[in-house]
Amino acid sequence: MDMGGVPVRQPFPTQQVEQIDPFLLLHHHKSHLPEGALPHRSGVGPHPHRGFSPVTFVYEGGVHHRDSRGNNSVVYAGGTQWMNAGRGVVHSERPPADIQEHGGVQEIIQLWVNLPKAHKMNQPEYIPLQAEDTPVLELEGGRTKVRVVAGAFGEVQGPIKTLTPILALRIEMEAGAASSFPIPEHYNAFIYLLDGTIHLEGYGEVEGHHLVLLKQDGEGCTIEAKAQSRLLLLAGEPLQETVVSHGPFVMNTQSEILQAMRDYQQGKMGVLIED
């Protein structure tokens, strides 16, 4: 798909899967910034959000985040940017100024996580998490590495405190590795495979750039890597609330969407002037 000139893969929403409550959207983007390209004119310029949490998992390169609340930071490969947009914020997502020093490659996954009605009008919050601050659990003598971003995996607790129960795991598996991942039975969960090939017990083989929506019929899943693979495992307690969305706003009613549009136009979400 083309998102404002930025090519992305969109595993969902699709005609088959509209949303995976509380997850609304997933985009996978990979590109190479040409020599001489200006980072401050690349990426995504200032735009608003209200009512959900846009989350960016950085796999290569980095993302320079600025917003109308005064946050200004760069998160590099292996890190995560988690923003609870709440009542509204304007932000931009650009490649960092030193992107060429990191090879000029930009690979990210962006996930939209819905906020419950009780938190949609919270004050906005931006949470940067660098790779070195993300706890890693090694399984099978290091053949499987699990980076815990949010929620609990084994005895490891992810640093990001979410507003509803979320499990977010960044997983790397060597060929031949096999591991089990416990998931609360009442959570909605999915696996997105960035690359490689895996065998998912009870389903079969999954290749890179595919997403698997897990059934709520067990307490986890078992994965065997047929080739070196990178996976993202997300699980969350469903909100079971009405979702009404329009562009960058996700609320519960159409009137709340119209109010969000008016508030943005009137500058109530702030103004971002990039340096």
SEKOLGU-167808 format. One line per 8 residues: their letters; for each residue x, y negated, z of N, C-alpha, C. Coordinates in nm, 4 decimals. Example, Ala and Ser with C-alpha at 12.3 -4.5 7.8 and 13.67 -1.06 7.14 Angstrom:
residues 2
as	1.3190,0.5690,0.7800,1.2300,0.4500,0.7800,1.3200,0.3300,0.7800 | 1.2850,0.2250,0.7080,1.3670,0.1060,0.7140,1.2900,-0.0030,0.7870
end
This chain:
residues 275
mdmggvpv	0.0843,0.1185,0.0000,0.0000,0.0000,0.0000,0.0882,-0.1238,0.0000 | 0.0326,-0.2354,-0.0513,0.1021,-0.3634,-0.0489,0.0428,-0.4480,0.0632 | 0.1261,-0.4827,0.1613,0.0813,-0.5661,0.2722,0.1530,-0.7004,0.2650 | 0.0937,-0.7946,0.1925,0.1541,-0.9265,0.1798,0.2910,-0.9234,0.1154 | 0.3063,-0.8371,0.0149,0.4343,-0.8260,-0.0537,0.5284,-0.7242,0.0073 | 0.4888,-0.6631,0.1195,0.5720,-0.5616,0.1863,0.5114,-0.4235,0.1584 | 0.5840,-0.3342,0.0897,0.5307,-0.2009,0.0606,0.5317,-0.1121,0.1852 | 0.4191,-0.0485,0.2153,0.4099,0.0387,0.3324,0.3352,0.1670,0.2975
rqpfptqq	0.3688,0.2725,0.3688,0.2873,0.3949,0.3671,0.1839,0.3816,0.4781 | 0.0596,0.4223,0.4516,-0.0468,0.4105,0.5513,-0.1139,0.5465,0.5710 | -0.0630,0.6262,0.6672,-0.1254,0.7557,0.6947,-0.2698,0.7437,0.7444 | -0.2995,0.6379,0.8184,-0.4371,0.6075,0.8557,-0.4484,0.4594,0.8895 | -0.5669,0.3988,0.8676,-0.6931,0.4619,0.8272,-0.6942,0.5042,0.6803 | -0.7663,0.6127,0.6544,-0.7906,0.6620,0.5190,-0.9369,0.7029,0.5101 | -0.9754,0.7543,0.3949,-1.1135,0.8024,0.3804,-1.1392,0.9221,0.4710 | -1.0329,0.9999,0.4986,-1.0503,1.1180,0.5846,-1.0468,1.0832,0.7328
veqidpfl	-0.9592,0.9885,0.7695,-0.9419,0.9530,0.9107,-0.9483,0.8012,0.9231 | -1.0579,0.7505,0.9808,-1.0738,0.6059,0.9924,-0.9878,0.5504,1.1049 | -0.9951,0.6145,1.2213,-0.9105,0.5765,1.3337,-0.8962,0.6967,1.4262 | -0.7955,0.6909,1.5123,-0.7718,0.7980,1.6090,-0.7747,0.7300,1.7453 | -0.8921,0.7023,1.7947,-0.9154,0.6272,1.9172,-0.8178,0.6703,2.0284 | -0.7347,0.5772,2.0824,-0.7396,0.4315,2.0694,-0.6485,0.3735,1.9602 | -0.5984,0.4591,1.8701,-0.5057,0.4120,1.7676,-0.5830,0.3716,1.6426 | -0.5500,0.2551,1.5881,-0.6284,0.1955,1.4805,-0.5631,0.2057,1.3436
llhhhksh	-0.4307,0.2048,1.3407,-0.3601,0.1938,1.2126,-0.2149,0.2343,1.2312 | -0.1561,0.2952,1.1270,-0.0139,0.3259,1.1295,0.0463,0.2937,0.9934 | 0.1548,0.2172,0.9937,0.2283,0.1813,0.8724,0.3734,0.2255,0.8853 | 0.4281,0.2795,0.7767,0.5688,0.3192,0.7703,0.6325,0.2421,0.6562 | 0.7341,0.1620,0.6884,0.7992,0.0773,0.5882,0.9492,0.1012,0.5891 | 1.0067,0.1153,0.4685,1.1517,0.1245,0.4550,1.1937,0.0495,0.3304 | 1.2913,-0.0387,0.3448,1.3384,-0.1160,0.2308,1.4834,-0.1559,0.2528 | 1.5467,-0.2042,0.1461,1.6836,-0.2527,0.1526,1.6835,-0.4004,0.1212
lpegalph	1.7383,-0.4796,0.2119,1.7458,-0.6238,0.1897,1.8619,-0.6515,0.0954 | 1.8351,-0.7036,-0.0240,1.9421,-0.7252,-0.1219,2.0481,-0.8216,-0.0702 | 2.1694,-0.8047,-0.1200,2.2789,-0.8951,-0.0854,2.2399,-1.0376,-0.1221 | 2.2573,-1.1294,-0.0297,2.2238,-1.2687,-0.0560,2.0821,-1.3070,-0.0176 | 1.9980,-1.2071,0.0152,1.8609,-1.2380,0.0574,1.8633,-1.3100,0.1916 | 1.7707,-1.4006,0.2106,1.7639,-1.4784,0.3339,1.6665,-1.4122,0.4316 | 1.7171,-1.3621,0.5455,1.6297,-1.2937,0.6412,1.5094,-1.3790,0.6843 | 1.5311,-1.5123,0.7011,1.4205,-1.5948,0.7508,1.3122,-1.6169,0.6457
rsgvgphp	1.3364,-1.5678,0.5231,1.2328,-1.5744,0.4206,1.1834,-1.4351,0.3828 | 1.2306,-1.3333,0.4558,1.1904,-1.1955,0.4318,1.0991,-1.1493,0.5461 | 1.0542,-1.0259,0.5381,0.9661,-0.9747,0.6428,0.8291,-1.0387,0.6385 | 0.7701,-1.0549,0.7554,0.6336,-1.1077,0.7658,0.6360,-1.2386,0.8435 | 0.5861,-1.3449,0.7815,0.5844,-1.4767,0.8433,0.4773,-1.4900,0.9498 | 0.4631,-1.6084,1.0092,0.3681,-1.6297,1.1196,0.2249,-1.5885,1.0847 | 0.1649,-1.5117,1.1749,0.0264,-1.4655,1.1582,-0.0303,-1.4354,1.2965 | -0.1633,-1.4414,1.3122,-0.2246,-1.4236,1.4439,-0.2676,-1.2799,1.4721
hrgfspvt	-0.2901,-1.2502,1.6015,-0.3522,-1.1255,1.6455,-0.4376,-1.1549,1.7682 | -0.5448,-1.0785,1.7840,-0.6241,-1.0814,1.9078,-0.6891,-0.9456,1.9284 | -0.6919,-0.8997,2.0537,-0.7739,-0.7851,2.0898,-0.7104,-0.6482,2.0825 | -0.5805,-0.6399,2.0473,-0.5150,-0.5090,2.0392,-0.3653,-0.5266,2.0609 | -0.2926,-0.4148,2.0552,-0.1479,-0.4174,2.0757,-0.0767,-0.3724,1.9483 | -0.0121,-0.4645,1.8773,0.0733,-0.4224,1.7662,0.2077,-0.3747,1.8212 | 0.2473,-0.2545,1.7805,0.3689,-0.1916,1.8322,0.4606,-0.1595,1.7141 | 0.5881,-0.1946,1.7254,0.6841,-0.1670,1.6186,0.7957,-0.0774,1.6706
fvyeggvh	0.8097,0.0393,1.6078,0.9201,0.1313,1.6362,1.0266,0.1066,1.5296 | 1.1449,0.0633,1.5710,1.2518,0.0299,1.4773,1.3421,0.1514,1.4587 | 1.3576,0.1952,1.3341,1.4404,0.3126,1.3051,1.5730,0.2761,1.2391 | 1.5726,0.1758,1.1532,1.6975,0.1255,1.0949,1.6902,-0.0257,1.0894 | 1.8077,-0.0892,1.0996,1.8105,-0.2350,1.0945,1.7654,-0.2953,1.2259 | 1.6770,-0.3930,1.2180,1.6269,-0.4590,1.3375,1.5087,-0.5470,1.3016 | 1.4395,-0.5949,1.4033,1.3255,-0.6858,1.3844,1.3434,-0.8049,1.4765 | 1.3384,-0.9245,1.4174,1.3457,-1.0493,1.4928,1.2032,-1.0969,1.5176
hrdsrgnn	1.1623,-1.0922,1.6430,1.0271,-1.1325,1.6835,1.0296,-1.2736,1.7407 | 0.9412,-1.3582,1.6911,0.9157,-1.4896,1.7508,0.7655,-1.5040,1.7666 | 0.7211,-1.5725,1.8709,0.5772,-1.5933,1.8840,0.5451,-1.7277,1.9474 | 0.4176,-1.7607,1.9458,0.3702,-1.8913,1.9929,0.3710,-1.9034,2.1438 | 0.4110,-1.7981,2.2147,0.4260,-1.8023,2.3603,0.5706,-1.8303,2.3997 | 0.6579,-1.8493,2.3004,0.7971,-1.8816,2.3284,0.8912,-1.7627,2.3292 | 0.8413,-1.6424,2.3021,0.9287,-1.5247,2.2964,1.0106,-1.5275,2.1683 | 1.1376,-1.4905,2.1802,1.2291,-1.4937,2.0666,1.3370,-1.3887,2.0910
svvyaggt	1.3264,-1.2737,2.0258,1.4237,-1.1673,2.0514,1.4367,-1.0757,1.9312 | 1.5496,-1.0053,1.9255,1.5760,-0.9069,1.8208,1.5867,-0.7690,1.8852 | 1.5162,-0.6728,1.8290,1.5269,-0.5333,1.8725,1.5857,-0.4543,1.7559 | 1.6902,-0.3781,1.7853,1.7614,-0.3047,1.6812,1.7188,-0.1571,1.6767 | 1.7798,-0.0840,1.5828,1.7455,0.0565,1.5586,1.7405,0.1365,1.6893 | 1.6354,0.2163,1.7028,1.6164,0.2962,1.8235,1.5327,0.2263,1.9281 | 1.5037,0.0972,1.9061,1.4249,0.0206,2.0017,1.2793,0.0079,1.9595 | 1.2021,-0.0535,2.0477,1.0575,-0.0669,2.0274,1.0135,-0.2054,2.0718
qwmnagrg	0.9235,-0.2656,1.9959,0.8599,-0.3909,2.0363,0.7123,-0.3622,2.0615 | 0.6679,-0.3920,2.1845,0.5275,-0.3669,2.2218,0.4668,-0.5011,2.2611 | 0.3624,-0.5418,2.1920,0.2991,-0.6695,2.2216,0.1504,-0.6491,2.2480 | 0.1065,-0.6898,2.3655,-0.0363,-0.6923,2.3948,-0.0877,-0.8305,2.3544 | -0.1566,-0.8360,2.2397,-0.1981,-0.9658,2.1857,-0.3012,-1.0343,2.2740 | -0.3837,-0.9541,2.3423,-0.4818,-1.0138,2.4321,-0.5675,-1.1188,2.3648 | -0.5816,-1.2361,2.4286,-0.6714,-1.3408,2.3825,-0.6227,-1.4098,2.2555 | -0.4958,-1.3848,2.2168,-0.4511,-1.4378,2.0894,-0.3105,-1.4927,2.0923
vvhserpp	-0.2348,-1.4613,1.9884,-0.0972,-1.5070,1.9764,-0.0619,-1.5107,1.8279 | 0.0278,-1.6009,1.7926,0.0803,-1.6075,1.6561,0.2256,-1.5608,1.6620 | 0.2623,-1.4663,1.5754,0.4017,-1.4187,1.5768,0.4510,-1.3932,1.4353 | 0.5833,-1.3789,1.4231,0.6455,-1.3412,1.2959,0.7392,-1.2245,1.3200 | 0.7622,-1.1470,1.2148,0.8493,-1.0297,1.2217,0.9444,-1.0346,1.1027 | 1.0680,-1.0724,1.1281,1.1670,-1.0913,1.0233,1.2869,-0.9971,1.0449 | 1.3616,-0.9687,0.9389,1.4897,-0.9014,0.9593,1.5827,-0.9932,1.0391 | 1.6722,-0.9379,1.1215,1.7645,-1.0226,1.1974,1.8673,-1.0870,1.1051
adiqehgg	1.9288,-1.1959,1.1504,2.0270,-1.2678,1.0694,2.1458,-1.1801,1.0324 | 2.1774,-1.0815,1.1175,2.2930,-0.9950,1.0912,2.2535,-0.8616,1.0273 | 2.1400,-0.8595,0.9569,2.0900,-0.7345,0.8990,2.1941,-0.6697,0.8069 | 2.2704,-0.7508,0.7305,2.3682,-0.6933,0.6380,2.4790,-0.6195,0.7120 | 2.5093,-0.6646,0.8343,2.6114,-0.5969,0.9139,2.5648,-0.4583,0.9567 | 2.4347,-0.4365,0.9527,2.3775,-0.3070,0.9904,2.3405,-0.2254,0.8665 | 2.3925,-0.2662,0.7508,2.3700,-0.1895,0.6287,2.2613,-0.2441,0.5395 | 2.1900,-0.3457,0.5845,2.0869,-0.4066,0.5022,1.9596,-0.3253,0.4888
vqeiiqlw	1.9499,-0.2119,0.5592,1.8305,-0.1262,0.5496,1.7356,-0.1569,0.6650 | 1.6082,-0.1675,0.6324,1.5056,-0.1949,0.7319,1.4045,-0.0802,0.7276 | 1.3945,-0.0055,0.8376,1.2922,0.1004,0.8459,1.2196,0.0872,0.9788 | 1.0891,0.0714,0.9696,1.0074,0.0553,1.0897,0.8771,0.1324,1.0745 | 0.8172,0.1614,1.1886,0.6784,0.2068,1.1926,0.6021,0.1077,1.2782 | 0.4885,0.0601,1.2262,0.4037,-0.0249,1.3078,0.2729,0.0474,1.3370 | 0.2367,0.0428,1.4644,0.1162,0.1088,1.5140,0.0278,0.0048,1.5805 | -0.1015,0.0091,1.5523,-0.1966,-0.0779,1.6217,-0.2711,0.0059,1.7258
vnlpkahk	-0.2623,-0.0378,1.8504,-0.3292,0.0309,1.9611,-0.4421,-0.0586,2.0109 | -0.5629,-0.0070,2.0122,-0.6769,-0.0873,2.0560,-0.6683,-0.1165,2.2057 | -0.7159,-0.2337,2.2432,-0.7282,-0.2684,2.3844,-0.8744,-0.2540,2.4263 | -0.8993,-0.2087,2.5490,-1.0383,-0.1982,2.5943,-1.0988,-0.3372,2.6135 | -1.2289,-0.3439,2.6090,-1.2996,-0.4713,2.6233,-1.2522,-0.5486,2.7465 | -1.2241,-0.4774,2.8539,-1.1839,-0.5422,2.9792,-1.0507,-0.6159,2.9679 | -0.9691,-0.5822,2.8664,-0.8359,-0.6429,2.8538,-0.8177,-0.7225,2.7250 | -0.9209,-0.7314,2.6428,-0.9050,-0.7987,2.5139,-0.8737,-0.9474,2.5271
mnqpeyip	-0.9138,-1.0086,2.6371,-0.8889,-1.1514,2.6535,-0.7838,-1.1790,2.7608 | -0.6985,-1.0770,2.7870,-0.5842,-1.0988,2.8764,-0.4878,-1.2010,2.8154 | -0.4011,-1.2568,2.8990,-0.2930,-1.3392,2.8461,-0.1992,-1.2506,2.7634 | -0.1506,-1.2994,2.6490,-0.0611,-1.2189,2.5654,0.0670,-1.1803,2.6392 | 0.1227,-1.0672,2.6001,0.2432,-1.0151,2.6645,0.3316,-0.9487,2.5593 | 0.4593,-0.9829,2.5593,0.5550,-0.9231,2.4649,0.6598,-0.8442,2.5433 | 0.6806,-0.7169,2.5043,0.7716,-0.6286,2.5769,0.8742,-0.5708,2.4786 | 0.9989,-0.6217,2.4816,1.1033,-0.5630,2.3966,1.1751,-0.4494,2.4698
lqaedtpv	1.1997,-0.3407,2.4001,1.2695,-0.2256,2.4586,1.3810,-0.1836,2.3634 | 1.5059,-0.2031,2.4048,1.6186,-0.1658,2.3215,1.6460,-0.0154,2.3318 | 1.7207,0.0360,2.2344,1.7521,0.1797,2.2309,1.8217,0.2244,2.3589 | 1.9170,0.1423,2.4064,1.9947,0.1833,2.5245,1.9119,0.1831,2.6527 | 1.7947,0.1197,2.6483,1.7070,0.1159,2.7654,1.5940,0.2184,2.7564 | 1.5954,0.2985,2.6501,1.4925,0.4010,2.6295,1.5451,0.5346,2.6797 | 1.4843,0.5931,2.7812,1.5347,0.7204,2.8344,1.5241,0.8332,2.7328 | 1.6257,0.9200,2.7319,1.6324,1.0308,2.6370,1.6354,1.1624,2.7143
leleggrt	1.5504,1.2541,2.6740,1.5506,1.3882,2.7317,1.5978,1.4845,2.6238 | 1.7041,1.5603,2.6518,1.7583,1.6542,2.5554,1.7107,1.7954,2.5882 | 1.6588,1.8633,2.4868,1.6106,1.9998,2.5014,1.6967,2.0928,2.4159 | 1.6997,2.2197,2.4519,1.7750,2.3208,2.3760,1.9203,2.2787,2.3534 | 1.9827,2.2314,2.4594,2.1226,2.1934,2.4491,2.1478,2.0748,2.3578 | 2.0490,1.9891,2.3462,2.0651,1.8693,2.2652,2.0154,1.8823,2.1230 | 1.9638,1.9987,2.0840,1.9149,2.0175,1.9460,1.7832,1.9423,1.9237 | 1.7109,1.9156,2.0315,1.5918,1.8310,2.0268,1.6137,1.7140,2.1218
kvrvvaga	1.5997,1.5932,2.0710,1.6127,1.4736,2.1536,1.4770,1.4023,2.1564 | 1.4300,1.3727,2.2770,1.3004,1.3069,2.2953,1.3235,1.1735,2.3651 | 1.2943,1.0657,2.2977,1.3036,0.9316,2.3566,1.1648,0.8918,2.4045 | 1.1538,0.8688,2.5339,1.0243,0.8429,2.5964,1.0023,0.6918,2.6040 | 0.9101,0.6421,2.5227,0.8805,0.4986,2.5171,0.7744,0.4613,2.6201 | 0.6683,0.5407,2.6255,0.5582,0.5141,2.7192,0.5002,0.6466,2.7660 | 0.4439,0.6467,2.8853,0.3892,0.7690,2.9410,0.4971,0.8568,3.0003 | 0.4578,0.9758,3.0447,0.5510,1.0672,3.1106,0.5723,1.1919,3.0269
fgevqgpi	0.6989,1.2319,3.0131,0.7338,1.3574,2.9481,0.8293,1.4300,3.0413 | 0.7847,1.5446,3.0933,0.8617,1.6117,3.1978,0.8710,1.5204,3.3183 | 0.9917,1.4992,3.3662,1.0115,1.4107,3.4801,1.0546,1.2705,3.4370 | 1.0510,1.2451,3.3050,1.0948,1.1162,3.2520,0.9735,1.0258,3.2271 | 0.9822,0.9036,3.2772,0.8752,0.8054,3.2601,0.9214,0.6979,3.1630 | 0.8413,0.6709,3.0613,0.8746,0.5663,2.9661,0.8694,0.4291,3.0305 | 0.9569,0.3358,2.9890,0.9648,0.2034,3.0522,0.8447,0.1131,3.0246 | 0.7768,0.1323,2.9114,0.6680,0.0411,2.8768,0.5407,0.0810,2.9506
ktltpila	0.4873,-0.0152,3.0252,0.3636,0.0066,3.1008,0.2455,-0.0381,3.0144 | 0.1659,0.0563,2.9706,0.0542,0.0266,2.8815,-0.0725,-0.0019,2.9620 | -0.1671,-0.0695,2.8982,-0.2903,-0.1086,2.9663,-0.3929,0.0038,2.9731 | -0.3734,0.1071,2.8921,-0.4520,0.2308,2.9028,-0.3529,0.3462,2.8902 | -0.3897,0.4672,2.9341,-0.2950,0.5794,2.9308,-0.2511,0.6150,2.7887 | -0.1211,0.5999,2.7625,-0.0623,0.6287,2.6315,0.0653,0.7095,2.6509 | 0.0860,0.8094,2.5645,0.2119,0.8821,2.5576,0.2748,0.8524,2.4221 | 0.3956,0.7966,2.4217,0.4648,0.7628,2.2974,0.6040,0.8237,2.3001
lriemeag	0.6287,0.9197,2.2095,0.7561,0.9915,2.2053,0.8192,0.9798,2.0674 | 0.9468,0.9420,2.0637,1.0261,0.9432,1.9415,1.1114,1.0689,1.9465 | 1.0954,1.1565,1.8497,1.1557,1.2898,1.8561,1.2487,1.3124,1.7373 | 1.3672,1.3675,1.7642,1.4593,1.4104,1.6599,1.4915,1.5573,1.6834 | 1.4805,1.6384,1.5774,1.5029,1.7824,1.5908,1.6000,1.8306,1.4831 | 1.6974,1.9116,1.5247,1.7865,1.9752,1.4287,1.7174,2.0968,1.3687 | 1.7634,2.1371,1.2503,1.7066,2.2552,1.1857,1.7174,2.3761,1.2773 | 1.6061,2.4484,1.2923,1.6029,2.5665,1.3762,1.5599,2.5416,1.5188
aassfpip	1.5557,2.4160,1.5609,1.5131,2.3845,1.6975,1.3626,2.4036,1.7120 | 1.3202,2.4471,1.8296,1.1772,2.4652,1.8568,1.1482,2.4170,1.9983 | 1.0448,2.3350,2.0123,1.0119,2.2790,2.1433,0.8614,2.2641,2.1579 | 0.8179,2.2666,2.2828,0.6766,2.2461,2.3141,0.6580,2.1104,2.3808 | 0.5450,2.0476,2.3501,0.5172,1.9139,2.4004,0.3791,1.9130,2.4656 | 0.3743,1.9037,2.5997,0.2452,1.9015,2.6687,0.1710,1.7703,2.6442 | 0.0410,1.7809,2.6238,-0.0452,1.6645,2.6001,-0.1735,1.6863,2.6810 | -0.2188,1.5874,2.7572,-0.3453,1.6034,2.8290,-0.4583,1.6408,2.7328
ehynafiy	-0.5382,1.7383,2.7720,-0.6388,1.7964,2.6821,-0.7417,1.6948,2.6344 | -0.7717,1.5918,2.7152,-0.8749,1.4956,2.6768,-0.8201,1.3801,2.5935 | -0.6882,1.3781,2.5661,-0.6279,1.2731,2.4845,-0.6486,1.3019,2.3357 | -0.6625,1.1962,2.2571,-0.6464,1.2087,2.1123,-0.4974,1.2000,2.0818 | -0.4506,1.2834,1.9890,-0.3069,1.2881,1.9629,-0.2792,1.3149,1.8158 | -0.1646,1.2628,1.7695,-0.1216,1.2914,1.6335,0.0302,1.2951,1.6272 | 0.0804,1.3581,1.5215,0.2233,1.3624,1.4917,0.2423,1.3017,1.3540 | 0.3362,1.2064,1.3423,0.3738,1.1556,1.2111,0.5178,1.1960,1.1852
lldgtihl	0.5405,1.2591,1.0710,0.6725,1.3088,1.0348,0.7375,1.2104,0.9375 | 0.8412,1.1407,0.9850,0.9095,1.0447,0.8994,0.9848,1.1141,0.7872 | 1.0522,1.2242,0.8209,1.1244,1.3012,0.7195,1.1504,1.4407,0.7735 | 1.2008,1.5278,0.6861,1.2264,1.6653,0.7258,1.1063,1.7548,0.7018 | 1.1093,1.8717,0.7635,1.0001,1.9692,0.7532,0.9879,2.0422,0.8862 | 0.8650,2.0589,0.9332,0.8418,2.1297,1.0585,0.7362,2.2378,1.0387 | 0.7346,2.3320,1.1326,0.6246,2.4276,1.1409,0.5507,2.3991,1.2710 | 0.4233,2.3663,1.2593,0.3397,2.3360,1.3750,0.2570,2.4590,1.4096
egygeveg	0.2793,2.5112,1.5290,0.2104,2.6333,1.5700,0.0587,2.6157,1.5614 | -0.0081,2.7114,1.4984,-0.1526,2.7055,1.4839,-0.1986,2.6298,1.3616 | -0.1031,2.5696,1.2886,-0.1395,2.4952,1.1677,-0.0592,2.5397,1.0470 | 0.0734,2.5288,1.0561,0.1575,2.5655,0.9429,0.2641,2.4614,0.9175 | 0.3096,2.4554,0.7929,0.4219,2.3693,0.7578,0.3754,2.2267,0.7289 | 0.4564,2.1314,0.7738,0.4289,1.9893,0.7519,0.5561,1.9258,0.6955 | 0.5402,1.8480,0.5883,0.6548,1.7826,0.5268,0.6568,1.6337,0.5619 | 0.7716,1.5704,0.5377,0.7878,1.4293,0.5675,0.6815,1.3410,0.5042
hhlvllkq	0.6522,1.2285,0.5697,0.5524,1.1300,0.5269,0.4093,1.1805,0.5423 | 0.3906,1.2860,0.6214,0.2551,1.3358,0.6487,0.2234,1.3208,0.7974 | 0.0945,1.3059,0.8251,0.0442,1.2942,0.9621,-0.0466,1.4120,0.9921 | -0.0356,1.4633,1.1135,-0.1227,1.5718,1.1590,-0.2028,1.5233,1.2788 | -0.3337,1.5278,1.2672,-0.4231,1.4940,1.3778,-0.4496,1.6214,1.4575 | -0.4096,1.6212,1.5844,-0.4229,1.7411,1.6672,-0.5639,1.7547,1.7231 | -0.6086,1.8778,1.7347,-0.7392,1.9046,1.7948,-0.7307,1.8933,1.9466 | -0.8427,1.8641,2.0088,-0.8490,1.8598,2.1558,-0.8884,1.9977,2.2084
dgegctie	-0.8056,2.0974,2.1769,-0.8424,2.2343,2.2148,-0.7298,2.3056,2.2886 | -0.6356,2.2280,2.3430,-0.5249,2.2896,2.4154,-0.4555,2.1868,2.5017 | -0.3432,2.2251,2.5545,-0.2706,2.1361,2.6446,-0.1375,2.0919,2.5853 | -0.1256,2.0964,2.4519,-0.0027,2.0515,2.3884,0.0169,2.1175,2.2546 | 0.1397,2.1069,2.2023,0.1711,2.1659,2.0728,0.3144,2.2173,2.0743 | 0.3417,2.3124,1.9866,0.4754,2.3687,1.9729,0.5243,2.3447,1.8311 | 0.6443,2.2892,1.8196,0.6989,2.2487,1.6901,0.8327,2.3183,1.6678 | 0.8501,2.3728,1.5468,0.9789,2.4274,1.5044,1.0255,2.3492,1.3824
akaqsrll	1.1479,2.2993,1.3865,1.2025,2.2231,1.2748,1.2626,2.3180,1.1717 | 1.2161,2.3094,1.0476,1.2710,2.3885,0.9382,1.3902,2.3173,0.8733 | 1.3987,2.1852,0.8973,1.5105,2.1037,0.8524,1.5265,1.9924,0.9537 | 1.6360,1.9209,0.9489,1.6522,1.8085,1.0402,1.5361,1.7123,1.0209 | 1.4683,1.6756,1.1317,1.3427,1.6022,1.1213,1.3315,1.4920,1.2258 | 1.2649,1.3843,1.1864,1.2301,1.2772,1.2797,1.0783,1.2694,1.2887 | 1.0286,1.2683,1.4131,0.8843,1.2682,1.4357,0.8466,1.1586,1.5338 | 0.7225,1.1158,1.5231,0.6639,1.0258,1.6215,0.5393,1.0951,1.6745
llageplq	0.5360,1.1172,1.8063,0.4192,1.1808,1.8679,0.3487,1.0769,1.9543 | 0.2221,1.0513,1.9229,0.1405,0.9555,1.9978,0.0157,1.0239,2.0513 | -0.0151,0.9968,2.1767,-0.1365,1.0500,2.2377,-0.1927,0.9445,2.3309 | -0.3237,0.9391,2.3387,-0.3845,0.8383,2.4243,-0.5262,0.8740,2.4654 | -0.5646,0.8220,2.5797,-0.7004,0.8422,2.6290,-0.7958,0.7589,2.5443 | -0.8967,0.8205,2.4805,-0.9874,0.7437,2.3950,-1.0694,0.6424,2.4746 | -1.0918,0.5250,2.4126,-1.1683,0.4187,2.4789,-1.3182,0.4410,2.4653 | -1.3585,0.4995,2.3535,-1.5005,0.5243,2.3245,-1.5808,0.3939,2.3302
etvvshgp	-1.5255,0.2902,2.2669,-1.5926,0.1608,2.2568,-1.6123,0.1249,2.1105 | -1.7115,0.0418,2.0848,-1.7368,-0.0047,1.9490,-1.6194,-0.0893,1.9006 | -1.5779,-0.0644,1.7764,-1.4673,-0.1399,1.7172,-1.5214,-0.2231,1.6014 | -1.5010,-0.3539,1.6105,-1.5324,-0.4440,1.4999,-1.4050,-0.5202,1.4689 | -1.3578,-0.5095,1.3452,-1.2309,-0.5723,1.3100,-1.2437,-0.6552,1.1837 | -1.1578,-0.7539,1.1757,-1.1470,-0.8352,1.0547,-1.0028,-0.8847,1.0465 | -0.9262,-0.8304,0.9495,-0.7864,-0.8704,0.9373,-0.7104,-0.8454,1.0661 | -0.6522,-0.9515,1.1248,-0.5667,-0.9348,1.2426,-0.6411,-0.9411,1.3757
fvmntqse	-0.7747,-0.9352,1.3725,-0.8538,-0.9439,1.4946,-0.9334,-0.8146,1.5140 | -0.9287,-0.7603,1.6361,-1.0017,-0.6367,1.6685,-1.0789,-0.6605,1.7975 | -1.2131,-0.6656,1.7847,-1.2979,-0.6941,1.9000,-1.4089,-0.5900,1.9091 | -1.5151,-0.6219,1.9860,-1.6251,-0.5279,2.0048,-1.7535,-0.5695,1.9340 | -1.7624,-0.6973,1.8956,-1.8824,-0.7468,1.8273,-1.8423,-0.8418,1.7148 | -1.9337,-0.8615,1.6207,-1.9079,-0.9535,1.5103,-1.8960,-1.0973,1.5592 | -1.9756,-1.1329,1.6604,-1.9674,-1.2701,1.7123,-1.8307,-1.2966,1.7752 | -1.7706,-1.1941,1.8374,-1.6360,-1.2105,1.8947,-1.5315,-1.2288,1.7843
ilqamrdy	-1.5530,-1.1652,1.6708,-1.4629,-1.1835,1.5565,-1.4726,-1.3263,1.5049 | -1.5936,-1.3765,1.4912,-1.6127,-1.5133,1.4436,-1.5501,-1.6136,1.5399 | -1.5612,-1.5854,1.6700,-1.5007,-1.6739,1.7697,-1.3482,-1.6702,1.7581 | -1.2929,-1.5513,1.7333,-1.1480,-1.5393,1.7168,-1.1002,-1.6208,1.5975 | -1.1747,-1.6157,1.4880,-1.1383,-1.6924,1.3689,-1.1426,-1.8422,1.3977 | -1.2457,-1.8869,1.4696,-1.2559,-2.0291,1.5047,-1.1414,-2.0702,1.5972 | -1.1127,-1.9858,1.6964,-1.0061,-2.0193,1.7913,-0.8715,-2.0311,1.7205 | -0.8460,-1.9414,1.6269,-0.7203,-1.9488,1.5525,-0.7135,-2.0768,1.4694
qqgkmgvl	-0.8220,-2.1064,1.3991,-0.8251,-2.2261,1.3145,-0.8094,-2.3545,1.3959 | -0.8559,-2.3507,1.5207,-0.8461,-2.4684,1.6072,-0.7149,-2.4740,1.6853 | -0.6252,-2.3782,1.6604,-0.4946,-2.3786,1.7250,-0.4933,-2.3259,1.8661 | -0.5996,-2.2575,1.9080,-0.6071,-2.2090,2.0455,-0.5174,-2.0874,2.0706 | -0.4644,-2.0272,1.9642,-0.3707,-1.9157,1.9811,-0.2257,-1.9647,1.9756 | -0.2104,-2.0949,1.9689,-0.0777,-2.1540,1.9642,-0.0280,-2.1724,1.8235 | 0.0874,-2.2320,1.8132,0.1508,-2.2591,1.6852,0.2945,-2.2066,1.6899 | 0.3367,-2.1413,1.5826,0.4732,-2.0919,1.5737,0.5468,-2.1648,1.4630
ied	0.6504,-2.2367,1.5008,0.7388,-2.3004,1.4050,0.8736,-2.2310,1.4162 | 0.9119,-2.1556,1.3143,1.0359,-2.0783,1.3187,1.1568,-2.1703,1.3022 | 1.2627,-2.1409,1.3805,1.3841,-2.2226,1.3690,1.4651,-2.1807,1.2469
end
